[in-house]
Amino acid sequence: MIAPEFFYAAVIVMIGAFLALLRVFFGPSVPDRVVGVDTLNTLIVAGMVLLGAAYDRTIYIDIAIVYALLSYVGTLAIAKYLQGGLE
């Protein structure tokens, strides 16, 4: 069974993810939506780390590190494209 601390932390992460999804769907501009997706990716990484800590499995933390790296590279590529650099 998961400790209550991890459950409450997961609920907070889910609330943040819901707010980030609202920003993605109803963002007034494309950069706002990109920021929403980046925030969602960060919260997914936080959820993976919470899951790894709750179940005492380091594989989830390793996967979260790789996912965070790929998310960062993807965000940089999108920002460069929006700036007009990838042509």
Protein Blocks (a to p, Z undefined) as FASTA:
>chain_A
ZZfklmmmmmmmmmmmmmmmmmmmmocbfklmmmmmmmmmmmmmmmmmmmmmmnopaklm
mmmmmmmmmmmmmmmmmmmmmnopaZZ
